[in-house]
Amino acid sequence: MTSNDAVLVLVVVTALGFDFTNGFHDTGNAMATSIVTGALPPRVAVAISAVLNLGGAFLSTAVAATIASGLVDSQDVTLTVVIAGLTGSILWNLTTWFFGIPSSSSHALIGGVVGATMAAAGSSAVKWQGLVSKVIVPAALSPFIAGSVAAIGTYLVYRLTRGVSEGPRGHGFRIGQVGSASMVSLAHGANDAQKTMGVITLALIANGTLESGAQAPTWVIVSCAVAIALGTYLGGWRVIRALGKGLMEIESPQGMASESASAAVILCSTNFGYSLSTTHVATGSILGAGVGKKGAVVRWHVARRMVAAWLLTLPAAALVGALAYWTAHGIGGTEGVVVIFVLLVLASVAFFAASRRAAVTPANVNAEWTGSVLPAPESKEATSWTPGST
């Protein structure tokens, strides 16, 4: 095995590691509202989401093509650039996951790759028109579009079922949530798994294994699908709790409306090759479901904290990606890539160890939401939890 092949292996492993973090970071996009309304038990919810994420990854490769060739000039990309970009995205993912903030894994990935590319070849290597049209504009519009659809849907379902007693109505919509949440999971797999496919394809092009503009090979599609499914099954309980309880107290009609809106927007964007943030869409849909129900209390201060994290994601991940590239380039050769990889592994282990000291599990999430068991007052699992607390 040549040194280039060894570096390529590290890049692929790192990319699949990002895909794994994407899975547990974005589980809440699909299943938070279904768990909080009692439509699905936590473990069953994430198992269904994992299977459908796996299947969704095979639906399309349009988004993968956008990542591989639509954002940066592949001729200026090296394996060092790719692993540096992945480092930026993974570290931002782990940071926001640890603090329970539903930030965008998609934008972390794009920010990391763009930052590393700029550090290596300057701003001219970035396809700014593609970045604006395929990433920034959809990011700005998607929460409002999804929120509007969810608000209208919520208003209509309450209006049309106003003569139905609360018990039968809630039971019926909880059954409907199983279908709508499943569609969000399928859509998430179709959009988000492709982003890692695009990055690995970009690495293969940089290594000369594939020609410029090539499609993702079958083994790349399968490995990315499996990685995101595994991450989804392990579950990002911190982020699930933020979306499920942090924004508002959600009922099953609102849950079904918000999930249906999310699935529709994500699937449409995937068809056009937009690298959409499923987190932005899901959050916008939940807020829209709150606006659509008369008397619903929306915690706008929590939403503002989420938006602040969204605005920071691209530049923060880009900065870390650039720093990682300069570090690897300064050391030079294969050794530089290995050092970055080892530092990333150590940082990941540190985040995991810290999270174990204030673990959020399916059991205590379910207990908090159902009210069956409340954390002890001195516990870090405070009942007044908001994103950002541990």
C-alpha positions as CSV (number, residue, x, y, z in Angstrom):
1,M,0.0,0.0,0.0
2,T,1.4,3.4,-1.0
3,S,1.4,6.4,1.3
4,N,-1.4,8.0,-0.8
5,D,-3.5,4.9,-0.4
6,A,-2.9,4.9,3.4
7,V,-4.0,8.6,3.5
8,L,-7.1,7.8,1.4
9,V,-8.1,5.0,3.9
10,L,-7.8,7.5,6.7
11,V,-9.9,10.0,4.8
12,V,-12.7,7.4,4.1
13,V,-12.7,6.3,7.7
14,T,-13.0,9.9,8.9
15,A,-15.8,10.6,6.4
16,L,-17.7,7.6,7.7
17,G,-17.1,8.9,11.2
18,F,-18.7,12.1,10.2
19,D,-21.6,10.2,8.7
20,F,-22.0,8.4,12.0
21,T,-22.1,11.7,14.0
22,N,-24.6,13.0,11.4
23,G,-26.9,10.0,12.2
24,F,-27.0,10.5,16.0
25,H,-26.9,14.3,15.7
26,D,-30.0,14.4,13.4
27,T,-32.1,11.6,14.8
28,G,-34.3,14.2,16.5
29,N,-35.2,15.8,13.2
30,A,-37.3,12.7,12.4
31,M,-38.4,11.3,15.7
32,A,-38.4,14.0,18.5
33,T,-42.1,14.9,18.1
34,S,-43.2,11.2,17.8
35,I,-41.4,10.3,21.0
36,V,-42.7,13.3,23.0
37,T,-46.4,12.7,22.0
38,G,-46.1,9.0,22.8
39,A,-46.7,7.8,19.2
40,L,-43.5,5.7,19.4
41,P,-41.3,4.4,22.2
42,P,-37.8,5.9,22.0
43,R,-35.9,2.7,21.1
44,V,-38.6,1.7,18.5
45,A,-38.5,5.2,17.0
46,V,-34.7,5.3,16.5
47,A,-34.8,1.7,15.1
48,I,-37.4,2.6,12.5
49,S,-35.5,5.8,11.7
50,A,-32.2,3.9,11.3
51,V,-33.8,1.4,8.8
52,L,-35.4,4.2,6.8
53,N,-32.2,6.3,6.8
54,L,-30.5,3.2,5.4
55,G,-33.1,2.9,2.6
56,G,-33.3,6.6,1.9
57,A,-29.5,6.7,1.1
58,F,-30.2,4.7,-2.1
59,L,-32.9,7.0,-3.5
60,S,-30.8,9.6,-5.2
61,T,-27.3,10.9,-5.8
62,A,-28.1,14.4,-6.8
63,V,-26.9,15.9,-3.5
64,A,-23.8,13.9,-3.6
65,A,-23.0,15.4,-7.0
66,T,-23.4,18.9,-5.6
67,I,-21.0,18.2,-2.8
68,A,-18.4,16.4,-5.0
69,S,-18.3,19.0,-7.8
70,G,-20.7,21.9,-7.2
71,L,-19.1,23.8,-4.3
72,V,-15.3,23.7,-4.8
73,D,-12.9,23.1,-7.7
74,S,-12.0,19.5,-7.4
75,Q,-8.6,20.2,-9.1
76,D,-7.6,22.3,-6.1
77,V,-8.6,19.6,-3.6
78,T,-6.1,17.2,-2.1
79,L,-6.6,14.4,0.5
80,T,-5.2,16.7,3.1
81,V,-7.9,19.2,2.3
82,V,-10.6,16.6,2.6
83,I,-9.5,15.3,6.0
84,A,-9.0,18.8,7.3
85,G,-12.6,19.7,6.2
86,L,-14.0,16.6,7.8
87,T,-12.1,17.4,11.0
88,G,-13.8,20.8,11.2
89,S,-17.2,19.4,10.6
90,I,-16.9,16.5,13.1
91,L,-15.6,18.8,15.9
92,W,-18.4,21.2,15.4
93,N,-20.9,18.3,15.3
94,L,-19.6,16.9,18.6
95,T,-19.6,20.3,20.3
96,T,-23.2,21.1,19.4
97,W,-24.3,17.6,20.2
98,F,-22.7,17.7,23.6
99,F,-24.5,20.9,24.5
100,G,-27.8,19.6,22.9
101,I,-28.0,22.3,20.2
102,P,-29.7,21.2,17.0
103,S,-27.2,22.7,14.6
104,S,-26.8,21.7,11.0
105,S,-24.5,18.7,10.2
106,S,-24.8,19.6,6.6
107,H,-23.5,23.1,7.0
108,A,-20.7,21.9,9.3
109,L,-19.6,19.5,6.5
110,I,-19.8,22.2,3.8
111,G,-18.1,24.8,6.1
112,G,-15.3,22.5,6.9
113,V,-14.6,21.6,3.3
114,V,-14.8,25.2,2.1
115,G,-12.6,26.4,4.9
116,A,-9.9,23.8,4.2
117,T,-10.1,24.5,0.5
118,M,-9.6,28.2,1.0
119,A,-6.7,27.6,3.3
120,A,-5.1,25.4,0.6
121,A,-5.9,27.2,-2.6
122,G,-7.5,30.6,-1.8
123,S,-11.0,31.8,-2.3
124,S,-10.9,31.4,-6.1
125,A,-11.1,27.6,-5.5
126,V,-14.6,28.0,-4.1
127,K,-17.5,28.0,-6.5
128,W,-19.3,30.8,-4.8
129,Q,-22.4,30.8,-7.1
130,G,-23.0,27.2,-6.3
131,L,-22.4,27.7,-2.6
132,V,-25.0,30.5,-2.6
133,S,-27.6,28.9,-4.8
134,K,-27.3,25.3,-3.5
135,V,-26.6,26.0,0.2
136,I,-27.0,29.5,1.6
137,V,-30.3,30.4,-0.2
138,P,-32.0,27.1,0.7
139,A,-30.7,27.4,4.3
140,A,-32.4,30.9,4.6
141,L,-35.7,29.9,3.0
142,S,-36.3,26.3,4.1
143,P,-37.2,27.0,7.7
144,F,-39.8,29.6,6.7
145,I,-41.2,27.4,3.9
146,A,-41.4,24.4,6.2
147,G,-42.8,26.5,9.1
148,S,-45.5,28.0,6.8
149,V,-46.6,24.6,5.6
150,A,-46.6,23.2,9.1
151,A,-48.6,26.2,10.4
152,I,-51.3,25.9,7.7
153,G,-51.4,22.1,8.2
154,T,-51.8,22.5,12.0
155,Y,-54.5,25.0,11.7
156,L,-56.4,22.8,9.2
157,V,-56.2,19.6,11.3
158,Y,-57.5,21.4,14.4
159,R,-60.1,23.1,12.4
160,L,-61.3,19.9,10.7
161,T,-61.3,17.8,13.8
162,R,-62.8,20.4,16.2
163,G,-65.9,18.2,16.7
164,V,-63.8,15.2,17.7
165,S,-63.1,14.6,21.4
166,E,-59.5,14.9,22.5
167,G,-58.9,11.3,23.2
168,P,-59.9,9.7,19.9
169,R,-58.3,12.6,18.0
170,G,-55.0,12.2,19.8
171,H,-55.0,8.5,19.3
172,G,-55.6,8.8,15.6
173,F,-52.9,11.4,15.0
174,R,-50.4,9.4,17.0
175,I,-51.0,6.6,14.5
176,G,-50.5,9.1,11.7
177,Q,-47.3,10.3,13.2
178,V,-45.7,6.8,12.7
179,G,-46.1,7.3,9.0
180,S,-45.1,11.0,8.9
181,A,-42.0,10.4,11.0
182,S,-41.0,7.5,8.8
183,M,-41.2,9.8,5.8
184,V,-38.9,12.3,7.5
185,S,-36.4,9.5,8.2
186,L,-36.5,8.3,4.6
187,A,-36.0,11.9,3.4
188,H,-33.1,12.4,5.9
189,G,-31.4,9.4,4.5
190,A,-31.9,10.5,1.0
191,N,-30.4,14.0,1.6
192,D,-27.9,13.7,4.4
193,A,-26.2,10.4,3.6
194,Q,-25.4,11.7,0.2
195,K,-23.3,14.5,1.6
196,T,-20.7,12.1,2.9
197,M,-20.9,10.1,-0.4
198,G,-20.0,13.4,-2.1
199,V,-17.0,14.0,0.2
200,I,-15.7,10.5,-0.3
201,T,-16.2,10.8,-4.1
202,L,-14.3,14.1,-3.9
203,A,-11.4,12.3,-2.1
204,L,-11.4,9.6,-4.7
205,I,-11.2,12.2,-7.5
206,A,-8.3,14.0,-5.6
207,N,-6.5,10.7,-5.3
208,G,-6.9,10.1,-9.0
209,T,-9.0,6.9,-8.4
210,L,-12.0,8.5,-10.1
211,E,-12.2,11.0,-12.9
212,S,-13.5,14.5,-12.3
213,G,-17.3,14.6,-12.3
214,A,-17.6,10.9,-11.6
215,Q,-20.6,9.5,-9.7
216,A,-20.3,7.9,-6.2
217,P,-19.4,4.2,-6.6
218,T,-21.7,1.5,-5.1
219,W,-19.4,0.7,-2.2
220,V,-19.4,4.4,-1.2
221,I,-23.2,4.5,-1.2
222,V,-23.5,1.3,0.8
223,S,-20.9,2.3,3.4
224,C,-22.4,5.7,3.9
225,A,-25.9,4.3,4.3
226,V,-24.7,1.8,6.9
227,A,-22.8,4.5,8.8
228,I,-25.6,7.0,9.1
229,A,-28.0,4.2,10.0
230,L,-25.8,3.0,12.9
231,G,-25.4,6.5,14.2
232,T,-29.2,7.0,14.0
233,Y,-29.8,3.8,16.0
234,L,-27.5,4.8,18.8
235,G,-29.6,8.0,19.0
236,G,-28.8,11.6,19.8
237,W,-30.9,12.0,22.9
238,R,-29.6,15.4,23.8
239,V,-30.8,16.9,20.5
240,I,-34.0,14.9,20.5
241,R,-34.8,16.5,23.9
242,A,-34.1,20.0,22.5
243,L,-36.4,19.6,19.6
244,G,-39.1,17.6,21.4
245,K,-39.4,19.7,24.6
246,G,-37.2,22.7,24.2
247,L,-39.2,24.6,21.7
248,M,-42.8,24.0,22.9
249,E,-45.1,21.5,24.4
250,I,-46.3,19.6,21.3
251,E,-49.5,17.6,20.7
252,S,-49.9,14.7,18.2
253,P,-51.8,16.8,15.6
254,Q,-49.0,19.3,15.6
255,G,-46.4,16.5,15.5
256,M,-48.0,15.0,12.4
257,A,-48.3,18.4,10.7
258,S,-44.7,19.3,11.4
259,E,-43.3,15.9,10.3
260,S,-45.3,16.0,7.1
261,A,-44.1,19.5,6.3
262,S,-40.4,18.5,7.0
263,A,-40.7,15.4,4.8
264,A,-42.2,17.3,1.9
265,V,-39.6,20.1,1.9
266,I,-36.6,17.7,2.3
267,L,-37.7,15.4,-0.5
268,C,-38.3,18.3,-2.9
269,S,-34.9,19.7,-2.1
270,T,-33.2,16.4,-2.6
271,N,-34.8,16.0,-6.0
272,F,-33.2,19.4,-7.1
273,G,-29.8,18.5,-5.6
274,Y,-30.0,21.1,-2.8
275,S,-27.7,20.3,0.2
276,L,-30.5,21.2,2.6
277,S,-30.2,21.3,6.4
278,T,-32.7,18.8,7.8
279,T,-32.2,20.5,11.2
280,H,-33.3,23.8,9.9
281,V,-36.3,22.3,8.2
282,A,-37.4,20.3,11.3
283,T,-37.0,23.2,13.6
284,G,-38.9,25.5,11.3
285,S,-41.7,22.9,11.0
286,I,-42.0,22.6,14.8
287,L,-42.2,26.3,15.3
288,G,-44.8,26.5,12.5
289,A,-46.8,23.9,14.3
290,G,-46.8,26.0,17.4
291,V,-47.9,29.1,15.5
292,G,-50.7,27.2,13.8
293,K,-52.4,26.2,17.1
294,K,-54.2,28.9,18.9
295,G,-52.9,29.3,22.4
296,A,-49.7,27.2,21.9
297,V,-46.7,28.5,23.8
298,V,-43.6,28.7,21.7
299,R,-40.3,29.2,23.5
300,W,-38.8,31.8,21.2
301,H,-35.7,32.4,23.4
302,V,-34.8,28.8,22.7
303,A,-35.4,29.2,19.0
304,R,-33.1,32.3,19.0
305,R,-30.3,30.2,20.5
306,M,-30.7,27.6,17.8
307,V,-30.6,30.3,15.1
308,A,-27.4,31.7,16.6
309,A,-25.8,28.2,16.4
310,W,-27.0,28.0,12.7
311,L,-25.3,31.3,11.9
312,L,-22.1,30.2,13.5
313,T,-21.9,26.8,11.9
314,L,-20.5,27.6,8.5
315,P,-17.8,30.0,9.6
316,A,-16.9,28.0,12.8
317,A,-16.5,24.7,10.9
318,A,-14.6,26.6,8.1
319,L,-12.2,28.0,10.6
320,V,-11.5,24.7,12.2
321,G,-11.1,23.1,8.8
322,A,-8.6,25.8,7.8
323,L,-6.7,25.4,11.1
324,A,-6.6,21.6,10.6
325,Y,-5.3,22.1,7.0
326,W,-2.5,24.5,8.1
327,T,-1.5,22.1,10.9
328,A,-1.3,19.1,8.6
329,H,0.4,21.1,5.8
330,G,2.9,22.5,8.3
331,I,3.9,19.0,9.4
332,G,3.9,17.8,5.9
333,G,3.2,14.6,4.0
334,T,1.5,11.5,5.4
335,E,2.6,12.4,8.9
336,G,0.6,15.6,8.9
337,V,-2.6,13.7,8.0
338,V,-1.9,11.1,10.6
339,V,-1.4,13.7,13.3
340,I,-4.8,15.4,12.4
341,F,-6.5,12.0,12.4
342,V,-5.1,11.1,15.9
343,L,-6.0,14.5,17.3
344,L,-9.5,14.1,16.0
345,V,-9.8,10.7,17.6
346,L,-8.6,12.0,20.9
347,A,-11.0,14.9,20.8
348,S,-13.9,12.5,20.0
349,V,-13.0,10.3,22.9
350,A,-12.9,13.3,25.2
351,F,-16.3,14.4,24.1
352,F,-17.7,10.9,24.7
353,A,-16.1,10.6,28.1
354,A,-17.5,14.0,29.1
355,S,-21.0,13.0,27.9
356,R,-21.0,9.9,30.0
357,R,-20.8,12.0,33.1
358,A,-24.1,13.7,32.2
359,A,-25.6,11.0,30.1
360,V,-29.0,11.5,28.3
361,T,-30.5,8.1,27.6
362,P,-33.8,6.8,26.1
363,A,-34.9,5.9,29.7
364,N,-34.5,9.3,31.3
365,V,-35.7,11.2,28.2
366,N,-38.9,9.1,28.2
367,A,-39.3,9.5,32.0
368,E,-39.0,13.3,31.7
369,W,-41.5,13.6,28.9
370,T,-44.1,11.3,30.4
371,G,-43.6,12.7,33.9
372,S,-43.3,9.2,35.4
373,V,-39.9,9.8,36.9
374,L,-38.3,13.2,37.5
375,P,-34.6,13.8,38.0
376,A,-33.4,14.5,41.5
377,P,-33.0,18.2,42.2
378,E,-29.3,18.0,42.6
379,S,-29.0,16.0,39.3
380,K,-27.6,17.6,36.2
381,E,-30.8,16.5,34.4
382,A,-32.7,19.5,35.6
383,T,-36.4,19.7,34.8
384,S,-36.0,23.2,33.5
385,W,-33.4,22.1,30.9
386,T,-32.8,24.1,27.8
387,P,-30.4,23.6,25.0
388,G,-26.9,24.4,26.1
389,S,-27.2,23.0,29.6
390,T,-25.6,19.7,30.6
